[in-house]
Amino acid sequence: MSEEEKEYSPDWKKIKKLSDELDKIVDKGIEDDMNFLEIDMAMYMVCEKIRQEKHRILNQMESEEQQSEKKPHGIYG
């Protein structure tokens, strides 16, 4: 396994813990008479929030990289 792969390997304990919590929340939603469409929509909204956060972080990283290089990117750089 390369050094880069080690750096980005997932923490499966955290993933399992979050997955278990989400399962409990979905089960509670079913107990509270939510239908599967409502649960699916809620899960979609969570996924969308995660995507937005990833984009925000990537944009911030790109901005910091550009500032550290102190030269414009693109065809005019």
DRENPA-3360 file (N, C-alpha, C; in nm, 2 decimals, always signed):
BEGIN
1 = MSEEEKEY = +0.09/-0.12/+0.00/+0.00/+0.00/+0.00/+0.09/+0.12/+0.00 ~ +0.06/+0.21/-0.09/+0.14/+0.33/-0.10/+0.12/+0.43/+0.01 ~ +0.20/+0.53/+0.03/+0.19/+0.63/+0.14/+0.06/+0.71/+0.12 ~ +0.03/+0.74/-0.01/-0.10/+0.81/-0.03/-0.22/+0.73/+0.01 ~ -0.22/+0.61/-0.02/-0.33/+0.52/+0.01/-0.35/+0.51/+0.16 ~ -0.24/+0.50/+0.24/-0.25/+0.50/+0.38/-0.31/+0.63/+0.44 ~ -0.27/+0.74/+0.38/-0.32/+0.87/+0.43/-0.47/+0.88/+0.41 ~ -0.52/+0.83/+0.31/-0.67/+0.85/+0.28/-0.75/+0.72/+0.31;
9 = SPDWKKIK = -0.70/+0.63/+0.38/-0.78/+0.51/+0.41/-0.89/+0.55/+0.51 ~ -1.01/+0.50/+0.49/-1.12/+0.54/+0.58/-1.11/+0.48/+0.72 ~ -1.17/+0.54/+0.81/-1.17/+0.49/+0.95/-1.31/+0.42/+0.96 ~ -1.30/+0.28/+0.95/-1.42/+0.20/+0.94/-1.50/+0.20/+1.07 ~ -1.43/+0.23/+1.19/-1.51/+0.24/+1.31/-1.60/+0.36/+1.31 ~ -1.56/+0.47/+1.26/-1.64/+0.59/+1.25/-1.75/+0.57/+1.15 ~ -1.72/+0.50/+1.04/-1.82/+0.47/+0.94/-1.93/+0.38/+0.99 ~ -1.89/+0.28/+1.06/-1.99/+0.18/+1.12/-2.07/+0.25/+1.22;
17 = KLSDELDK = -2.01/+0.34/+1.30/-2.09/+0.41/+1.41/-2.19/+0.50/+1.34 ~ -2.15/+0.58/+1.24/-2.25/+0.66/+1.17/-2.36/+0.58/+1.10 ~ -2.32/+0.48/+1.04/-2.42/+0.39/+0.97/-2.52/+0.34/+1.07 ~ -2.47/+0.29/+1.19/-2.57/+0.24/+1.29/-2.66/+0.35/+1.34 ~ -2.61/+0.47/+1.36/-2.69/+0.59/+1.40/-2.80/+0.62/+1.29 ~ -2.76/+0.62/+1.17/-2.85/+0.64/+1.06/-2.96/+0.54/+1.05 ~ -2.92/+0.41/+1.07/-3.02/+0.30/+1.08/-3.12/+0.32/+1.19 ~ -3.08/+0.37/+1.31/-3.17/+0.39/+1.42/-3.26/+0.51/+1.38;
25 = IVDKGIED = -3.21/+0.61/+1.32/-3.30/+0.72/+1.28/-3.40/+0.68/+1.18 ~ -3.36/+0.60/+1.08/-3.46/+0.55/+0.98/-3.56/+0.46/+1.05 ~ -3.52/+0.38/+1.14/-3.62/+0.29/+1.21/-3.71/+0.38/+1.29 ~ -3.67/+0.48/+1.35/-3.75/+0.57/+1.43/-3.85/+0.64/+1.33 ~ -3.81/+0.68/+1.22/-3.90/+0.74/+1.12/-4.01/+0.65/+1.08 ~ -3.97/+0.52/+1.06/-4.08/+0.42/+1.02/-4.17/+0.40/+1.14 ~ -4.12/+0.40/+1.26/-4.21/+0.39/+1.38/-4.30/+0.51/+1.39 ~ -4.25/+0.63/+1.35/-4.33/+0.75/+1.35/-4.42/+0.77/+1.23;
33 = DMNFLEID = -4.45/+0.66/+1.16/-4.54/+0.66/+1.04/-4.49/+0.74/+0.92 ~ -4.36/+0.76/+0.91/-4.31/+0.82/+0.79/-4.31/+0.71/+0.68 ~ -4.35/+0.75/+0.56/-4.35/+0.65/+0.45/-4.21/+0.65/+0.38 ~ -4.19/+0.56/+0.30/-4.05/+0.54/+0.24/-4.01/+0.66/+0.15 ~ -4.11/+0.72/+0.09/-4.08/+0.84/+0.01/-4.03/+0.95/+0.09 ~ -4.09/+0.97/+0.21/-4.04/+1.08/+0.30/-3.90/+1.05/+0.35 ~ -3.88/+0.92/+0.39/-3.75/+0.88/+0.43/-3.64/+0.89/+0.32 ~ -3.68/+0.85/+0.20/-3.59/+0.86/+0.09/-3.55/+1.01/+0.06;
41 = MAMYMVCE = -3.65/+1.10/+0.07/-3.63/+1.24/+0.05/-3.53/+1.30/+0.15 ~ -3.55/+1.26/+0.28/-3.47/+1.30/+0.39/-3.32/+1.25/+0.36 ~ -3.31/+1.13/+0.32/-3.17/+1.07/+0.30/-3.11/+1.15/+0.18 ~ -3.19/+1.18/+0.08/-3.14/+1.26/-0.04/-3.08/+1.39/+0.01 ~ -3.16/+1.46/+0.10/-3.12/+1.59/+0.15/-2.98/+1.58/+0.23 ~ -2.97/+1.47/+0.30/-2.84/+1.44/+0.37/-2.73/+1.43/+0.27 ~ -2.75/+1.35/+0.17/-2.65/+1.32/+0.06/-2.61/+1.46/+0.00 ~ -2.71/+1.54/-0.03/-2.69/+1.67/-0.10/-2.60/+1.76/-0.01;
49 = KIRQEKHR = -2.63/+1.76/+0.12/-2.55/+1.84/+0.22/-2.41/+1.79/+0.22 ~ -2.39/+1.66/+0.21/-2.25/+1.61/+0.21/-2.18/+1.65/+0.08 ~ -2.25/+1.65/-0.04/-2.19/+1.69/-0.16/-2.15/+1.84/-0.16 ~ -2.24/+1.92/-0.10/-2.21/+2.06/-0.09/-2.09/+2.09/+0.00 ~ -2.08/+2.02/+0.11/-1.97/+2.03/+0.20/-1.84/+1.99/+0.13 ~ -1.84/+1.89/+0.05/-1.72/+1.84/-0.03/-1.68/+1.95/-0.12 ~ -1.78/+2.01/-0.20/-1.74/+2.12/-0.29/-1.69/+2.24/-0.22 ~ -1.74/+2.28/-0.10/-1.69/+2.39/-0.03/-1.55/+2.37/+0.02;
57 = ILNQMESE = -1.52/+2.25/+0.06/-1.38/+2.22/+0.11/-1.29/+2.22/-0.01 ~ -1.33/+2.16/-0.12/-1.24/+2.16/-0.24/-1.22/+2.30/-0.29 ~ -1.32/+2.38/-0.29/-1.30/+2.52/-0.34/-1.21/+2.59/-0.24 ~ -1.22/+2.57/-0.11/-1.13/+2.63/-0.02/-0.99/+2.59/-0.04 ~ -0.97/+2.46/-0.06/-0.83/+2.41/-0.09/-0.77/+2.47/-0.21 ~ -0.85/+2.48/-0.32/-0.80/+2.53/-0.44/-0.77/+2.68/-0.42 ~ -0.85/+2.75/-0.35/-0.82/+2.89/-0.32/-0.69/+2.91/-0.25 ~ -0.67/+2.83/-0.15/-0.55/+2.84/-0.07/-0.43/+2.80/-0.15;
65 = EQQSEKKP = -0.44/+2.70/-0.24/-0.33/+2.66/-0.33/-0.30/+2.78/-0.42 ~ -0.40/+2.85/-0.48/-0.37/+2.96/-0.57/-0.31/+3.07/-0.49 ~ -0.35/+3.10/-0.37/-0.28/+3.21/-0.30/-0.14/+3.18/-0.26 ~ -0.11/+3.05/-0.24/+0.03/+3.01/-0.20/+0.12/+3.02/-0.32 ~ +0.07/+2.99/-0.44/+0.15/+3.00/-0.56/+0.17/+3.14/-0.61 ~ +0.08/+3.23/-0.58/+0.08/+3.37/-0.61/+0.10/+3.40/-0.76 ~ +0.04/+3.31/-0.84/+0.03/+3.34/-0.98/-0.10/+3.29/-1.03 ~ -0.16/+3.36/-1.14/-0.29/+3.32/-1.19/-0.29/+3.18/-1.25;
73 = HGIYG = -0.40/+3.11/-1.24/-0.41/+2.98/-1.31/-0.49/+3.00/-1.44 ~ -0.48/+2.91/-1.53/-0.56/+2.91/-1.65/-0.48/+2.95/-1.77 ~ -0.54/+2.99/-1.87/-0.47/+3.01/-2.00/-0.38/+3.13/-2.00 ~ -0.41/+3.22/-1.90/-0.33/+3.35/-1.90/-0.21/+3.34/-1.80 ~ -0.20/+3.22/-1.73/-0.10/+3.21/-1.62/+0.03/+3.17/-1.67;
% end
